[in-house]
């Protein structure tokens, strides 16, 4: 085991067989909603808590805007009523040797929101665009 915790700035995202560079990934949340139950003949005045359905948050990916790079928008524009191109996405937190230490596997993701960069005439920042994804499950693997 390493003496230091992992740093969060060394990561990669892979979708559709391509590795894409992002400046930020957020929303890697997963929780189990508790179910409370108490039957009427219980001698206890407390509810029993049981594990219920799993709940996952939307994932937001942010990256710099590049000229002639329309992959975000092509995927978003392909979403129509019942025709959705779902993608499995792998997000890896890398160690010093550029090997995955923690891997988040996202199932059946598709875009629900695209946000273009804001424009500012006196700004000195890189143009950042973001995409919000919904998905059908998230697993976390520590290696």
Secondary structure, 3 states (H helix, E strand, C coil): CCCCCCCCCCEEEEECCEEECCCEEECCCEEEEEEEECCCCCCCCCCEEEEEEEEECCEEEEEECCCCCCHHHHHHHCCECCECCCEEEEEEEECCCCCEEEEEEEEEEEEEEEECCCCCCCCCCCCEEEEEEECCCEEEEEC
